Amino acid sequence: MTHIQKENVTHQTKPPSTIGAWSISEAQVPIVTSLSKQAAYLNKSLLPVYWLAFLRPLLERLSHSVDQTFSLCIPPPNVTGTLHLGHALTVAVEDALVRWRRMQGHRVLWVPGCDHAGIATQTVVERRLLRAHGKCRQDFTRQEFLQEVWKWKNEKGEEIYHQLRRLGASLDWSRACFTMDPDFSKAVTEAFVRLCDSGLIHRSEGLVNWSCALESAISDIEVDSEELSGETMLSVPGYENKVEFGTMLTFAYPIEGHYGEVAVSTTRPETMLGDVAVAVHPDDPRYQALHGKQCRHPFTNRLLPIITDSMVDMELGTGAVKVTPAHDHTDFLLSQRHSLPRVTVIGGDGTMTHPCGEWLKGVKRFDARQLVVDALAERKLLRGKKSHAMTLPICSRSGDIIEPLLKKQWFVRCDKMATKAIQSVEDGQLEIIPHFYTKTWKNWLSSISDWCISRQLWWGHQIPAYQVELPNFTDKQEEQWVWGRSEDEARQRAAVKYGVKPEAITLTQDPDVLDTWFSSGLFPFAMLGWPEQTADLQRFYPNSILETGSDLIFFWVARMVMLGTELTGQLPFKQVLLHSLVRDKYGRKMSKSLGNVIDPLDFIHGVSLERLQEKVKEGNLDPREQLVAMEAQRKDFPKGIPQCGTDALRFALCSHKMQGEDISLSISEVLSCRNFCNKMWQTLRFTLGVLGDNITPVRTLEESTPLSSMDRWICSRLYSTVVQCEQAFEAYELHTVTSALYSFWVHSLCDVYLEYVKHVLVRQDGQVASSVLYHCVSMSLALLSPFMPFITEELWQRLQPFRPGAAAQTSLCLQSYPCSSQLAHWIFPDVEKDFLLIRKVIRVARSLRAQCGMTKEKPAMWAVCSPSQAQVLLHFGSAVWTLSRISNLHIYCPLEAENLHSVYSPPPKGSLVGVVDHTCQLHLHVQSGMNIDKQILQLSQRRDKLVSKLEENLCRVQSPHYLTKVPAHVREQIDSKMSALQQELKTTEDQLSVLQQTQAAE
């Protein structure tokens, strides 16, 4: 694709672009003279301002042509930082759907929002305070620290909204919500209280994922799994030296009252201080005699029963398993079945606790590991150590090794809600797209466990539950709790519950905050004003659709469905559309430590390598990770990232199949879409020139009846493209829409129709052609508008002075989206089918001209074909001459048809032959001065390729099970292909013979 030359795109009749009462002067909408200036214009904030100041109020007053609503929320990004390409994909997809529905006349609501991101935000602010002031969180009171968080949020929180605007997101900014806003916080409190009242939230002791560095429980999604192939040394926060992982240690427990022992294996020897039993499989013959016996713990002196359980894997390790219920999820379940005690030996700060004994109390867990191994060796109980492949759980926020700890926390009972969520999908009330996720949905929800919603943080929604202290109550072991929408309500509830006066009760609010996923799970209805019955809630709930990344199906989507159904009595949305993950060009997940996380604005505006490196240094990576990330950037972006513009980025993202494989995005793809934008500018410049030279005004769409074969073809192609867009949009297959639109604009409109119509307009009156061209361009811009809102708006505005009929809408996004019913008079399927032959003929004709080195000459050619093909060639005669760049096409039919009058004599002997298909050939008479040696070489190479293809197909046809296993229609296709290959091989060999004879004669 060539770039626009640096010349003004001007037109003598072009007025200022007037949009309603708001006029954009020429100073505001400059004539674009080059690609760089186009990008500069498209990156200005004119359109977002236009949207906020004018279009949104107009849309609200607009009467909707369809009595339907289309509502959704943007998955609220973390307020902590900036958007990455995964967010950009979400925006591109959702905005395309929103703009499409809006242009269809639906009442559309798309709500923006941000999540307070408890752990992520608190971690960022803590690091900031440590760097800036040398202080940690504990140096502040809770209120002082929260003031620092709010200060940081107010400084940085608007950055994400700025990015969303730059991406062209047509969100309803008047309804933007933050999960810590007062109204949203009220909804969170209401949800907690209601779920407690219904018994779905309870407080109990259970194992949680614990980050010792954060001293908090964390959610499953914040746990990364690192696969270790064997012995590995890793850096751990809080330790100067690297810690060894990926080894299996075997040690022995002496059997009480016997001389024997039981050997057990573990990857975490420091937890053996918390062992309360040894488990073996009941059918394991090695331990039959030990059932019911006891072992003596060498350090605590506890007696450990030897129990039997079928969950024990006889093949793993020694077949005997140490049971540590307070530090292992599997052992915790085993302790419930066998009524075993639970001894916590690692505290929340990662140090060993009092039950370990004075020799280990207060020692950091991984330092204690080596002390335990040394002590076992000293007592001659160590039996071996070997490398062992394992999966290590790591906190994504702190890099710390996750420690399963037993904690009293608030949990949500999920089993009954999960059953309803499964049923909603099976009954068809909720549709998950792609449908293959339905099985995953059922499998995960069928085995769901209670959800821990307590987080030991200061930033977030403090749990509205209060520990009750009653007068004269002496049992300090038993916790007593109440909950309420306020402390006063909780006090009244406690007074009723315990039968005492309110003023006699002392309440202490739980210092923990709720899991961020709990509040974000309320987003579809809390954003609309729930628990109040607002007009928005009544009009737009349930939402029409939830679109998000497939990695959030459980952590967010399932929880929204469960909480929404329970709290509102309705599903929060009717459809779930899941897109794939965006990866880098190597297929790797985006990670700051890999240096492959790219700010979408860097694609839009362009960025130097130096600035990319500066961003890494400004981030929160430790120095070692910074070096790795910067080296990766130098390798992948040696010259930085070129300026591509918003439209190119959005179109590139939507061009990927999002329902299935992960998306690997490269800079070259976005640059290709930038070139497409350039092609659109070129097309409009040509169209404006045609329209400006035409004295007769453009006809309306209804009046534009194509007469010539080429006009009919392009009109029918547009109709077919509109049908494709309709069907693909309804199926949410946006890659099919973008592919159809790109194919029409580039391969049909530009490569064929414009090249043809240039010559037509010179030779004859172009009134019909100019009307057809106008409607093709105008309608294509409307079709592209949901994906490329900036460039399509600009180009569409430039067409408006030529619009036929009534005055135009003020903006393209207020136009109706094209539908196939508008083009019912433009359906010519036979013409489209016939033109397939014409395209092949043109391709072969150009190839023959290139073989002969004819760059400027327009030779005559002969077509040897069937009568039906001759009719098509005659019908499209002028198109063939024009697009093939030949002076004439002589048609010869070996089987002459009676009604075929324009039949010529056979082609001259010694002509070069190009095969169109097995019944059609093009002949070009060999000219003197042609480079025969070069042609012989090219034809010889072509012959070798044809022979190879024929042998490949012949091998398949001659395989033993060809007739029985290959379907009949596939065999027909193969036979037809072989026939064409054989015909082309014969023709190629004939051409070679002719050229060799000519060469010999010379």
PyMOL commands that set and color helices and strands:
alter all, ss='L'
color gray80, all
select helices_A, chain A and resi 35-42+46-61+85-103+118-133+137-139+142-156+158-166+173-175+182-197+220-222+269-274+285-290+329-338+354-356+365-378+415-426+437-446+487-498+502-504+516-520+523-526+535-540+550-568+592-594+600-605+609-618+623-636+646-654+667-693+709-730+734-763+767-784+789-802+812-814+820-826+829-851+867-875+877-884+932-957+962-965+968-1001
alter helices_A, ss='H'
color red, helices_A
select strands_A, chain A and resi 17-19+22-24+69-73+107-111+113-114+177-178+201-211+216-217+223-228+232-234+243-245+247-254+261-266+277-280+294-296+303-308+320-323+382-387+390-395+403-412+431-433+451-452+454-455+465-469+481-483+506-509+513-514+543-549+573-579+582-583+663-664+860-864+888-892+911-917+920-925
alter strands_A, ss='S'
color yellow, strands_A
deselect
rebuild
show_as cartoon
